[in-house]
Amino acid sequence: MQFSDRVREAESWWLVSELVRRHPELTIIQTHPGGGQYDCLEVGRTVEGAWRKVMDVNRHGSIHIMIEQASTQGGGEEDDLDDDDWMITDWVQRALASDDPHALLKDVEQRAGLAVHGSTPASSRRTLAFRVIASAARGAMTSKEWSPIRNWYFDSSGGGGDEQGAAGPDRAGPRARVSLPDDVMGTPAYRFWMLLGETGETIVETDGRAWLPSGREIDLFQLYREGWGVQRLAAEVLAT
């Protein structure tokens, strides 16, 4: 079954944002393996300064799951699961066909060996930022000006790549060039995501901040603490 890019974008963002929400030690980057041939959302964590991938979601392919020996056996190597477990094909169809919206998410957790907690942790600045981006992806599905959400860093070779659309994230001022301790592979550009809304491009930083097309900065996390819901924050980001 064929699905539009809009649907694949929204479904992939919901899946990875909910995974990170349930496991806040994880984060999300966008990668383009094969020298830019593919478009993937990659989930992983930084362990002792090294990036450890947990899974990637190929928007037009399969979900590929890795297992981290560091989290299960005390080692530091990253290996594939058995062939029957490490790849999920037709993931969009599975997600849309199931009566349980969390079925695919729980399957991914089990295959990746991620411990399931009794309750979902409270949103942090980073997990909230990803939830807002995911909600914006759903909200933009009917927009005439739809454009895929892009990471500022175009990763085309496992950490190698270039910044894209630099004029946008530079609206974040000095923050766009400041390195933070948890930056993926020591690259600040991974923190910034570019979303096209009704009036232009909004920049969302995974530290819970956003810069609207007008140049106005908003603190998503502070607004969330003041009672703004995720959907309202997403509407603000999209300037709808």
NURO-643789 format. One record per atom (N, C-alpha, C, O): residue in three letters; x, y, z. Coordinates in steps of 0.05 Angstrom, whole numbers, m for minus. Example, Ala and Ser with C-alpha at 12.3 -4.5 7.8 and 13.67 -1.06 7.14 Angstrom:
// NURO-643789
REC residuo     xx     yy     zz
REC     ALA    264   m114    156
REC     ALA    246    m90    156
REC     ALA    264    m66    156
REC     ALA    285    m66    169
REC     SER    257    m45    142
REC     SER    273    m21    143
REC     SER    258      1    157
REC     SER    268     23    161
***
This chain:
// NURO-643789
REC residuo     xx     yy     zz
REC     MET     17    m24      0
REC     MET      0      0      0
REC     MET     18     25      0
REC     MET     38     26     14
REC     GLN     10     45    m16
REC     GLN     25     69    m18
REC     GLN     14     90      1
REC     GLN    m10     93      5
REC     PHE     33    105     14
REC     PHE     26    127     32
REC     PHE     40    152     23
REC     PHE     63    151     14
REC     SER     28    174     27
REC     SER     40    200     20
REC     SER     63    206     38
REC     SER     65    196     60
REC     ASP     81    224     29
REC     ASP    103    234     46
REC     ASP     92    247     71
REC     ASP    105    245     92
REC     ARG     70    260     70
REC     ARG     58    273     93
REC     ARG     51    253    115
REC     ARG     57    257    138
REC     VAL     39    231    106
REC     VAL     32    210    125
REC     VAL     57    197    137
REC     VAL     58    193    161
REC     ARG     76    191    121
REC     ARG    101    178    131
REC     ARG    115    197    150
REC     ARG    126    188    170
REC     GLU    115    223    144
REC     GLU    128    242    161
REC     GLU    114    243    189
REC     GLU    127    241    210
REC     ALA     88    245    189
REC     ALA     73    247    214
REC     ALA     75    221    230
REC     ALA     79    222    254
REC     GLU     73    198    217
REC     GLU     74    173    232
REC     GLU    102    167    243
REC     GLU    104    157    265
REC     SER    122    174    228
REC     SER    149    169    238
REC     SER    156    187    261
REC     SER    169    178    280
REC     TRP    147    212    260
REC     TRP    152    230    282
REC     TRP    137    222    307
REC     TRP    147    225    329
REC     TRP    112    213    304
REC     TRP     97    205    328
REC     TRP    112    181    341
REC     TRP    115    181    366
REC     LEU    120    162    325
REC     LEU    133    138    336
REC     LEU    159    145    351
REC     LEU    162    137    374
REC     VAL    177    160    339
REC     VAL    202    166    352
REC     VAL    199    185    376
REC     VAL    213    182    396
REC     SER    181    204    373
REC     SER    177    223    396
REC     SER    165    209    420
REC     SER    173    215    443
REC     GLU    147    190    416
REC     GLU    136    175    438
REC     GLU    157    156    450
REC     GLU    157    151    474
REC     LEU    174    145    433
REC     LEU    195    128    444
REC     LEU    214    143    462
REC     LEU    221    134    483
REC     VAL    221    167    453
REC     VAL    239    184    469
REC     VAL    224    195    494
REC     VAL    236    198    515
REC     ARG    198    200    492
REC     ARG    183    208    515
REC     ARG    183    187    537
REC     ARG    186    193    560
REC     ARG    181    162    529
REC     ARG    181    140    548
REC     ARG    209    132    557
REC     ARG    213    120    578
REC     HIS    229    140    542
REC     HIS    257    134    548
REC     HIS    274    160    544
REC     HIS    288    162    524
REC     PRO    272    178    563
REC     PRO    284    205    559
REC     PRO    314    206    557
REC     PRO    325    227    552
REC     GLU    327    183    562
REC     GLU    356    183    557
REC     GLU    363    182    528
REC     GLU    386    186    520
REC     LEU    343    178    511
REC     LEU    347    176    482
REC     LEU    342    203    469
REC     LEU    330    221    481
REC     THR    352    206    445
REC     THR    346    230    429
REC     THR    343    223    400
REC     THR    346    200    392
REC     ILE    337    243    383
REC     ILE    330    238    355
REC     ILE    348    255    337
REC     ILE    351    279    343
REC     ILE    358    244    316
REC     ILE    371    259    295
REC     ILE    360    250    268
REC     ILE    346    229    266
REC     GLN    365    265    247
REC     GLN    357    257    220
REC     GLN    382    249    205
REC     GLN    402    263    205
REC     THR    381    227    191
REC     THR    404    217    175
REC     THR    395    211    147
REC     THR    372    206    141
REC     HIS    415    211    129
REC     HIS    410    206    101
REC     HIS    432    186     91
REC     HIS    450    194     77
REC     PRO    430    161    100
REC     PRO    451    141     93
REC     PRO    453    137     63
REC     PRO    437    146     47
REC     GLY    475    124     55
REC     GLY    480    119     27
REC     GLY    486    144     12
REC     GLY    479    147    m12
REC     GLY    500    163     25
REC     GLY    507    188     11
REC     GLY    483    206      5
REC     GLY    484    221    m14
REC     GLY    462    203     21
REC     GLY    438    220     17
REC     GLY    415    206      3
REC     GLY    395    219     m3
REC     GLN    417    180     m2
REC     GLN    396    166    m16
REC     GLN    371    162      1
REC     GLN    349    160    m10
REC     TYR    374    160     27
REC     TYR    352    153     44
REC     TYR    345    176     64
REC     TYR    362    194     68
REC     ASP    322    175     75
REC     ASP    313    195     94
REC     ASP    304    180    119
REC     ASP    283    167    119
REC     CYS    319    182    141
REC     CYS    313    167    165
REC     CYS    313    185    190
REC     CYS    327    205    191
REC     LEU    295    177    209
REC     LEU    297    188    236
REC     LEU    311    167    252
REC     LEU    303    144    254
REC     GLU    333    175    265
REC     GLU    350    157    280
REC     GLU    347    163    310
REC     GLU    349    186    318
REC     VAL    344    142    326
REC     VAL    341    145    355
REC     VAL    365    132    368
REC     VAL    373    110    360
REC     GLY    377    146    387
REC     GLY    400    134    401
REC     GLY    407    150    426
REC     GLY    391    167    435
REC     ARG    430    144    436
REC     ARG    440    159    460
REC     ARG    470    161    458
REC     ARG    484    147    444
REC     THR    480    180    474
REC     THR    509    184    475
REC     THR    520    169    500
REC     THR    510    174    522
REC     VAL    538    151    496
REC     VAL    550    135    518
REC     VAL    580    140    518
REC     VAL    595    133    500
REC     GLU    589    153    540
REC     GLU    618    159    543
REC     GLU    629    173    518
REC     GLU    651    167    509
REC     GLY    613    192    508
REC     GLY    622    209    486
REC     GLY    617    196    459
REC     GLY    622    210    438
REC     ALA    608    171    457
REC     ALA    603    158    432
REC     ALA    573    155    426
REC     ALA    558    149    444
REC     TRP    565    160    402
REC     TRP    537    157    394
REC     TRP    530    128    390
REC     TRP    544    113    375
REC     ARG    509    119    404
REC     ARG    499     91    402
REC     ARG    471     91    391
REC     ARG    452    100    404
REC     LYS    468     81    367
REC     LYS    442     80    354
REC     LYS    425     57    365
REC     LYS    435     35    370
REC     VAL    400     63    371
REC     VAL    381     43    379
REC     VAL    364     33    356
REC     VAL    359     10    353
REC     MET    355     52    339
REC     MET    340     44    316
REC     MET    339     68    296
REC     MET    345     90    303
REC     ASP    333     61    271
REC     ASP    326     83    252
REC     ASP    301     75    237
REC     ASP    295     52    232
REC     VAL    286     96    230
REC     VAL    261     93    215
REC     VAL    265    104    188
REC     VAL    267    129    184
REC     ASN    267     87    168
REC     ASN    269     95    140
REC     ASN    241    102    131
REC     ASN    224     85    130
REC     ARG    237    128    124
REC     ARG    209    136    118
REC     ARG    197    120     95
REC     ARG    173    115     95
REC     HIS    214    112     76
REC     HIS    204     97     52
REC     HIS    214     69     52
REC     HIS    215     56     31
REC     GLY    222     59     76
REC     GLY    232     32     77
REC     GLY    223     18    103
REC     GLY    199     17    109
REC     SER    242      8    118
REC     SER    236     m8    142
REC     SER    247      6    167
REC     SER    263     24    165
REC     ILE    238     m4    190
REC     ILE    250      3    215
REC     ILE    272    m17    221
REC     ILE    268    m41    220
REC     HIS    296     m6    226
REC     HIS    319    m23    232
REC     HIS    326    m19    262
REC     HIS    330      3    271
REC     ILE    327    m41    277
REC     ILE    332    m40    305
REC     ILE    359    m51    312
REC     ILE    367    m72    302
REC     MET    373    m37    330
REC     MET    399    m46    339
REC     MET    396    m53    369
REC     MET    378    m43    382
REC     ILE    415    m69    379
REC     ILE    415    m75    408
REC     ILE    442    m66    418
REC     ILE    463    m71    406
REC     GLU    442    m52    440
REC     GLU    467    m42    452
REC     GLU    476    m61    474
REC     GLU    463    m64    495
REC     GLN    498    m74    470
REC     GLN    509    m92    490
REC     GLN    516    m77    515
REC     GLN    516    m88    537
REC     ALA    522    m51    512
REC     ALA    529    m35    536
REC     ALA    506    m33    556
REC     ALA    511    m31    580
REC     SER    481    m34    546
REC     SER    459    m32    564
REC     SER    449    m58    574
REC     SER    433    m59    593
REC     THR    458    m81    563
REC     THR    447   m106    571
REC     THR    468   m125    582
REC     THR    462   m143    598
REC     GLN    493   m122    573
REC     GLN    514   m141    581
REC     GLN    539   m128    593
REC     GLN    559   m141    598
REC     GLY    537   m101    596
REC     GLY    560    m88    608
REC     GLY    583    m82    589
REC     GLY    603    m72    598
REC     GLY    579    m88    563
REC     GLY    600    m82    544
REC     GLY    596    m56    530
REC     GLY    581    m39    540
REC     GLY    609    m52    508
REC     GLY    607    m27    494
REC     GLY    602    m30    464
REC     GLY    604    m11    450
REC     GLU    596    m54    456
REC     GLU    593    m59    427
REC     GLU    563    m57    419
REC     GLU    545    m62    435
REC     GLU    559    m50    394
REC     GLU    532    m48    383
REC     GLU    528    m70    362
REC     GLU    544    m71    343
REC     ASP    508    m86    365
REC     ASP    504   m108    346
REC     ASP    475   m109    337
REC     ASP    457    m99    350
REC     ASP    470   m121    314
REC     ASP    443   m126    304
REC     ASP    430   m148    321
REC     ASP    444   m165    333
REC     LEU    404   m147    322
REC     LEU    389   m170    333
REC     LEU    389   m193    313
REC     LEU    399   m190    291
REC     ASP    377   m215    321
REC     ASP    374   m237    302
REC     ASP    358   m227    278
REC     ASP    342   m208    280
REC     ASP    362   m239    255
REC     ASP    350   m230    230
REC     ASP    320   m227    232
REC     ASP    308   m210    219
REC     ASP    307   m245    247
REC     ASP    278   m245    249
REC     ASP    268   m221    266
REC     ASP    244   m215    266
REC     ASP    285   m208    281
REC     ASP    277   m188    300
REC     ASP    285   m160    293
REC     ASP    273   m141    303
REC     TRP    306   m156    277
REC     TRP    318   m130    275
REC     TRP    305   m111    255
REC     TRP    311    m87    255
REC     MET    287   m121    238
REC     MET    275   m105    218
REC     MET    245   m107    218
REC     MET    234   m129    220
REC     ILE    231    m85    216
REC     ILE    202    m84    214
REC     ILE    194    m71    188
REC     ILE    199    m48    183
REC     THR    183    m87    170
REC     THR    174    m77    144
REC     THR    145    m68    146
REC     THR    130    m75    164
REC     ASP    137    m53    126
REC     ASP    109    m43    124
REC     ASP    100    m30    150
REC     ASP     78    m34    159
REC     TRP    118    m15    162
REC     TRP    112     m4    189
REC     TRP     89     17    188
REC     TRP     74     19    208
REC     VAL     87     32    167
REC     VAL     66     52    166
REC     VAL     38     38    165
REC     VAL     20     46    179
REC     GLN     36     18    148
REC     GLN     11      3    147
REC     GLN      4    m10    174
REC     GLN    m19     m9    182
REC     ARG     24    m21    187
REC     ARG     19    m33    214
REC     ARG      9    m12    233
REC     ARG    m10    m17    248
REC     ALA     22     12    233
REC     ALA     14     33    252
REC     ALA    m14     42    247
REC     ALA    m29     47    266
REC     LEU    m22     45    222
REC     LEU    m49     56    215
REC     LEU    m71     35    218
REC     LEU    m94     41    222
REC     ALA    m63      9    214
REC     ALA    m84    m12    214
REC     ALA    m91    m22    242
REC     ALA   m112    m34    246
REC     SER    m73    m17    261
REC     SER    m78    m27    288
REC     SER    m98    m11    304
REC     SER    m98     14    302
REC     ASP   m115    m24    319
REC     ASP   m134    m10    337
REC     ASP   m119      2    361
REC     ASP   m129     20    374
REC     ASP    m96     m9    367
REC     ASP    m79      1    389
REC     ASP    m58     19    378
REC     ASP    m39      9    366
REC     PRO    m59     46    382
REC     PRO    m39     64    370
REC     PRO    m11     59    381
REC     PRO      9     68    370
REC     HIS     m9     45    404
REC     HIS     17     40    417
REC     HIS     28     13    410
REC     HIS     49      6    420
REC     ALA     14     m3    394
REC     ALA     23    m30    388
REC     ALA     51    m31    375
REC     ALA     68    m46    384
REC     LEU     56    m15    355
REC     LEU     82    m14    342
REC     LEU    103     m4    360
REC     LEU    125    m14    361
REC     LEU     97     17    376
REC     LEU    115     28    395
REC     LEU    124      7    415
REC     LEU    148      4    421
REC     LYS    106     m9    426
REC     LYS    112    m29    445
REC     LYS    129    m52    432
REC     LYS    147    m63    445
REC     ASP    123    m58    407
REC     ASP    139    m78    393
REC     ASP    168    m69    390
REC     ASP    186    m85    394
REC     VAL    171    m44    383
REC     VAL    198    m33    380
REC     VAL    213    m34    406
REC     VAL    237    m42    407
REC     GLU    200    m26    428
REC     GLU    212    m27    454
REC     GLU    222    m55    461
REC     GLU    244    m59    470
REC     GLN    205    m74    456
REC     GLN    211   m102    463
REC     GLN    235   m112    447
REC     GLN    254   m124    458
REC     ARG    235   m107    421
REC     ARG    256   m116    404
REC     ARG    283   m103    410
REC     ARG    304   m115    409
REC     ALA    282    m78    418
REC     ALA    306    m63    425
REC     ALA    316    m68    453
REC     ALA    337    m58    461
REC     GLY    300    m83    469
REC     GLY    308    m88    496
REC     GLY    307    m64    514
REC     GLY    322    m63    534
REC     LEU    289    m46    509
REC     LEU    286    m22    525
REC     LEU    268    m28    549
REC     LEU    245    m38    545
REC     ALA    277    m22    573
REC     ALA    261    m28    597
REC     ALA    237    m10    597
REC     ALA    238     14    592
REC     VAL    214    m22    603
REC     VAL    188     m7    604
REC     VAL    183      1    633
REC     VAL    181    m17    650
REC     HIS    179     27    637
REC     HIS    174     36    664
REC     HIS    144     36    670
REC     HIS    127     34    652
REC     GLY    137     37    695
REC     GLY    109     36    703
REC     GLY     93     59    693
REC     GLY     69     56    686
REC     SER    104     83    692
REC     SER     90    106    682
REC     SER    109    122    665
REC     SER    133    121    667
REC     THR     97    138    647
REC     THR    114    154    629
REC     THR    126    178    644
REC     THR    112    192    658
REC     PRO    152    182    642
REC     PRO    165    204    656
REC     PRO    154    231    648
REC     PRO    144    234    626
REC     ALA    155    250    666
REC     ALA    147    277    659
REC     ALA    165    288    637
REC     ALA    188    281    635
REC     SER    153    304    620
REC     SER    167    315    597
REC     SER    190    333    606
REC     SER    187    350    623
REC     SER    213    329    594
REC     SER    236    347    598
REC     SER    236    367    575
REC     SER    219    366    558
REC     ARG    255    385    576
REC     ARG    256    405    554
REC     ARG    260    390    527
REC     ARG    247    397    507
REC     ARG    277    370    527
REC     ARG    282    356    502
REC     ARG    259    339    492
REC     ARG    251    341    469
REC     THR    247    324    510
REC     THR    225    307    502
REC     THR    200    324    494
REC     THR    185    316    476
REC     LEU    197    347    507
REC     LEU    175    364    500
REC     LEU    179    375    471
REC     LEU    161    376    455
REC     ALA    204    383    465
REC     ALA    210    394    439
REC     ALA    203    374    417
REC     ALA    191    381    397
REC     PHE    210    348    422
REC     PHE    203    328    402
REC     PHE    173    323    400
REC     PHE    163    318    378
REC     ARG    159    324    423
REC     ARG    130    321    422
REC     ARG    117    343    406
REC     ARG     98    338    391
REC     VAL    127    368    409
REC     VAL    116    390    395
REC     VAL    121    387    365
REC     VAL    104    392    348
REC     ILE    145    378    358
REC     ILE    151    374    329
REC     ILE    133    352    318
REC     ILE    123    355    296
REC     ALA    129    331    333
REC     ALA    111    309    323
REC     ALA     83    319    319
REC     ALA     70    312    300
REC     SER     73    335    338
REC     SER     46    346    336
REC     SER     45    365    312
REC     SER     24    366    298
REC     ALA     66    381    308
REC     ALA     66    399    285
REC     ALA     66    383    259
REC     ALA     53    392    239
REC     ALA     79    360    258
REC     ALA     79    343    234
REC     ALA     51    334    227
REC     ALA     43    333    204
REC     ARG     36    327    248
REC     ARG      8    319    243
REC     ARG     m9    343    235
REC     ARG    m25    341    217
REC     GLY     m4    365    248
REC     GLY    m20    389    242
REC     GLY    m15    400    215
REC     GLY    m33    413    203
REC     ALA      9    395    204
REC     ALA     16    406    177
REC     ALA      6    388    154
REC     ALA     10    395    131
REC     MET     m6    366    160
REC     MET    m13    346    139
REC     MET    m32    358    119
REC     MET    m32    350     95
REC     THR    m49    377    127
REC     THR    m68    389    108
REC     THR    m60    416     98
REC     THR    m76    430     85
REC     SER    m36    425    105
REC     SER    m27    451     97
REC     SER    m20    452     67
REC     SER     m8    434     56
REC     LYS    m28    474     54
REC     LYS    m21    478     26
REC     LYS      9    482     23
REC     LYS     21    475      2
REC     GLU     22    492     43
REC     GLU     51    498     42
REC     GLU     67    476     55
REC     GLU     89    481     66
REC     TRP     58    451     54
REC     TRP     72    429     68
REC     TRP    100    426     58
REC     TRP    106    427     34
REC     SER    118    421     77
REC     SER    146    415     70
REC     SER    156    397     92
REC     SER    149    401    116
REC     PRO    174    378     86
REC     PRO    184    360    107
REC     PRO    200    375    128
REC     PRO    214    394    122
REC     ILE    198    365    152
REC     ILE    214    376    174
REC     ILE    243    367    170
REC     ILE    249    344    164
REC     ARG    262    386    173
REC     ARG    290    381    167
REC     ARG    307    387    192
REC     ARG    302    407    206
REC     ASN    327    371    196
REC     ASN    347    377    216
REC     ASN    367    396    203
REC     ASN    373    395    179
REC     TRP    378    414    219
REC     TRP    398    433    209
REC     TRP    422    418    198
REC     TRP    435    428    179
REC     TYR    429    395    209
REC     TYR    453    381    200
REC     TYR    445    359    181
REC     TYR    429    341    188
REC     PHE    455    360    157
REC     PHE    450    340    137
REC     PHE    470    318    139
REC     PHE    492    319    128
REC     ASP    463    297    155
REC     ASP    481    275    161
REC     ASP    478    254    139
REC     ASP    457    241    137
REC     SER    499    251    123
REC     SER    497    233    100
REC     SER    516    210    102
REC     SER    517    193     84
REC     SER    531    208    124
REC     SER    551    186    126
REC     SER    558    180    154
REC     SER    582    179    161
REC     GLY    538    175    172
REC     GLY    544    168    199
REC     GLY    560    188    215
REC     GLY    580    182    227
REC     GLY    550    213    214
REC     GLY    563    235    229
REC     GLY    576    255    210
REC     GLY    582    277    218
REC     GLY    582    246    185
REC     GLY    593    265    166
REC     GLY    571    279    151
REC     GLY    550    267    144
REC     GLY    575    304    145
REC     GLY    555    319    130
REC     GLY    560    349    132
REC     GLY    582    358    138
REC     ASP    539    364    127
REC     ASP    541    393    127
REC     ASP    516    406    138
REC     ASP    495    393    139
REC     GLU    519    431    147
REC     GLU    495    446    156
REC     GLU    479    454    131
REC     GLU    490    459    110
REC     GLN    453    455    135
REC     GLN    435    463    113
REC     GLN    417    485    122
REC     GLN    408    485    145
REC     GLY    411    503    105
REC     GLY    393    525    112
REC     GLY    404    541    136
REC     GLY    389    548    154
REC     ALA    430    547    135
REC     ALA    443    560    158
REC     ALA    430    587    165
REC     ALA    432    595    189
REC     ALA    418    601    146
REC     ALA    407    627    152
REC     ALA    384    625    172
REC     ALA    379    643    188
REC     GLY    370    602    172
REC     GLY    348    598    190
REC     GLY    357    595    219
REC     GLY    349    611    236
REC     PRO    372    574    225
REC     PRO    381    570    253
REC     PRO    397    593    264
REC     PRO    399    597    288
REC     ASP    410    609    247
REC     ASP    425    632    257
REC     ASP    407    652    270
REC     ASP    417    670    284
REC     ARG    381    651    265
REC     ARG    362    668    280
REC     ARG    363    662    309
REC     ARG    354    678    326
REC     ALA    373    638    316
REC     ALA    375    631    345
REC     ALA    398    645    358
REC     ALA    403    642    382
REC     GLY    413    661    343
REC     GLY    435    677    354
REC     GLY    458    660    363
REC     GLY    464    639    351
REC     PRO    471    667    385
REC     PRO    495    653    394
REC     PRO    489    623    401
REC     PRO    507    607    399
REC     ARG    464    617    408
REC     ARG    458    589    416
REC     ARG    463    570    393
REC     ARG    469    546    397
REC     ALA    461    579    368
REC     ALA    464    562    345
REC     ALA    493    552    343
REC     ALA    498    532    329
REC     ARG    512    565    357
REC     ARG    540    557    355
REC     ARG    551    548    381
REC     ARG    575    542    383
REC     VAL    534    547    402
REC     VAL    544    539    428
REC     VAL    542    509    431
REC     VAL    521    496    425
REC     SER    564    496    439
REC     SER    564    467    444
REC     SER    554    461    472
REC     SER    562    475    491
REC     LEU    536    441    474
REC     LEU    526    432    500
REC     LEU    537    404    505
REC     LEU    544    390    487
REC     PRO    538    397    531
REC     PRO    550    371    538
REC     PRO    537    347    524
REC     PRO    551    327    519
REC     ASP    511    348    519
REC     ASP    498    325    507
REC     ASP    494    327    477
REC     ASP    477    313    466
REC     ASP    508    345    464
REC     ASP    506    347    435
REC     ASP    514    321    422
REC     ASP    534    309    429
REC     VAL    498    312    403
REC     VAL    504    287    388
REC     VAL    530    291    372
REC     VAL    532    309    356
REC     MET    549    273    377
REC     MET    575    274    364
REC     MET    588    301    365
REC     MET    603    309    347
REC     GLY    582    316    386
REC     GLY    594    342    390
REC     GLY    586    363    370
REC     GLY    601    383    366
REC     THR    563    359    357
REC     THR    555    377    336
REC     THR    530    392    344
REC     THR    508    380    344
REC     PRO    532    419    350
REC     PRO    508    434    358
REC     PRO    485    434    338
REC     PRO    462    435    346
REC     ALA    492    432    312
REC     ALA    471    434    291
REC     ALA    450    412    293
REC     ALA    427    416    284
REC     TYR    457    389    306
REC     TYR    437    368    309
REC     TYR    413    377    327
REC     TYR    392    365    325
REC     ARG    417    398    343
REC     ARG    396    406    362
REC     ARG    374    422    348
REC     ARG    353    425    360
REC     PHE    378    431    323
REC     PHE    360    450    311
REC     PHE    344    437    288
REC     PHE    356    423    271
REC     TRP    318    441    289
REC     TRP    300    430    269
REC     TRP    285    453    255
REC     TRP    278    473    268
REC     MET    280    450    229
REC     MET    267    471    213
REC     MET    240    462    204
REC     MET    237    441    191
REC     LEU    219    477    211
REC     LEU    192    471    205
REC     LEU    179    493    189
REC     LEU    181    517    196
REC     LEU    167    487    166
REC     LEU    154    507    150
REC     LEU    125    510    158
REC     LEU    110    490    156
REC     GLY    117    533    167
REC     GLY     89    538    175
REC     GLY     75    557    155
REC     GLY     84    560    133
REC     GLU     53    568    164
REC     GLU     36    585    146
REC     GLU     50    611    138
REC     GLU     46    621    116
REC     THR     68    621    155
REC     THR     80    647    150
REC     THR    110    646    147
REC     THR    123    667    146
REC     GLY    121    622    144
REC     GLY    150    620    141
REC     GLY    162    597    158
REC     GLY    147    580    167
REC     GLU    188    597    160
REC     GLU    202    576    174
REC     GLU    207    581    203
REC     GLU    217    602    210
REC     THR    199    562    220
REC     THR    204    563    249
REC     THR    227    545    255
REC     THR    230    523    244
REC     ILE    244    554    274
REC     ILE    266    538    283
REC     ILE    260    527    311
REC     ILE    253    543    329
REC     VAL    262    501    315
REC     VAL    257    489    342
REC     VAL    284    477    351
REC     VAL    296    461    337
REC     GLU    292    485    375
REC     GLU    316    473    387
REC     GLU    307    451    407
REC     GLU    287    455    421
REC     THR    322    430    408
REC     THR    315    408    426
REC     THR    318    415    456
REC     THR    312    399    473
REC     ASP    328    439    461
REC     ASP    329    449    489
REC     ASP    302    462    497
REC     ASP    300    473    519
REC     GLY    282    459    480
REC     GLY    256    469    487
REC     GLY    251    498    480
REC     GLY    234    511    492
REC     ARG    265    509    460
REC     ARG    261    536    451
REC     ARG    253    536    422
REC     ARG    259    517    407
REC     ALA    241    558    413
REC     ALA    234    561    385
REC     ALA    236    590    376
REC     ALA    233    608    392
REC     TRP    243    593    351
REC     TRP    245    620    339
REC     TRP    225    621    315
REC     TRP    228    606    296
REC     LEU    205    638    317
REC     LEU    184    640    297
REC     LEU    194    656    273
REC     LEU    215    669    274
REC     PRO    179    654    250
REC     PRO    188    669    226
REC     PRO    192    699    231
REC     PRO    208    711    218
REC     SER    177    710    250
REC     SER    180    738    257
REC     SER    206    744    271
REC     SER    213    768    274
REC     GLY    220    723    280
REC     GLY    244    727    296
REC     GLY    239    725    326
REC     GLY    259    725    341
REC     ARG    214    724    334
REC     ARG    208    723    363
REC     ARG    216    696    374
REC     ARG    210    675    362
REC     GLU    229    696    397
REC     GLU    237    672    411
REC     GLU    215    665    432
REC     GLU    206    682    446
REC     ILE    208    639    433
REC     ILE    190    630    453
REC     ILE    202    606    468
REC     ILE    216    590    456
REC     ASP    197    605    494
REC     ASP    206    583    510
REC     ASP    183    563    513
REC     ASP    165    566    528
REC     LEU    185    542    496
REC     LEU    164    522    496
REC     LEU    159    509    523
REC     LEU    137    504    531
REC     PHE    181    503    537
REC     PHE    179    489    562
REC     PHE    166    507    583
REC     PHE    149    497    599
REC     GLN    172    533    584
REC     GLN    160    551    603
REC     GLN    130    553    598
REC     GLN    114    553    616
REC     LEU    123    556    572
REC     LEU     94    557    565
REC     LEU     80    531    573
REC     LEU     57    532    582
REC     TYR     93    509    569
REC     TYR     82    483    577
REC     TYR     77    482    607
REC     TYR     56    472    616
REC     ARG     96    492    622
REC     ARG     92    493    652
REC     ARG     70    512    660
REC     ARG     59    509    681
REC     GLU     64    532    643
REC     GLU     43    551    649
REC     GLU     15    540    640
REC     GLU     m5    553    644
REC     GLY     15    516    629
REC     GLY    m11    504    622
REC     GLY    m17    501    593
REC     GLY    m38    491    585
REC     TRP      2    509    575
REC     TRP     m3    505    547
REC     TRP      0    476    540
REC     TRP     18    462    549
REC     GLY    m19    465    525
REC     GLY    m17    437    516
REC     GLY      1    435    492
REC     GLY      9    454    479
REC     VAL      8    410    486
REC     VAL     27    405    464
REC     VAL     15    414    437
REC     VAL     29    426    421
REC     GLN    m11    409    433
REC     GLN    m24    417    408
REC     GLN    m24    448    405
REC     GLN    m20    458    383
REC     ARG    m28    462    426
REC     ARG    m28    491    425
REC     ARG      0    501    419
REC     ARG      3    520    404
REC     LEU     20    489    431
REC     LEU     48    496    425
REC     LEU     54    491    396
REC     LEU     68    507    383
REC     ALA     45    468    385
REC     ALA     50    462    357
REC     ALA     37    483    339
REC     ALA     49    491    319
REC     ALA     13    491    346
REC     ALA     m1    511    329
REC     ALA     14    537    330
REC     ALA     16    551    310
REC     GLU     26    544    353
REC     GLU     42    568    355
REC     GLU     67    566    337
REC     GLU     75    585    324
REC     VAL     79    542    338
REC     VAL    103    537    322
REC     VAL     97    540    292
REC     VAL    113    550    277
REC     LEU     74    530    284
REC     LEU     66    531    256
REC     LEU     54    558    249
REC     LEU     47    563    225
REC     ALA     50    575    269
REC     ALA     39    602    264
REC     ALA     12    601    251
REC     ALA      6    615    232
REC     THR     m5    582    261
REC     THR    m32    579    250
REC     THR    m52    593    267
REC     THR    m76    593    261
***
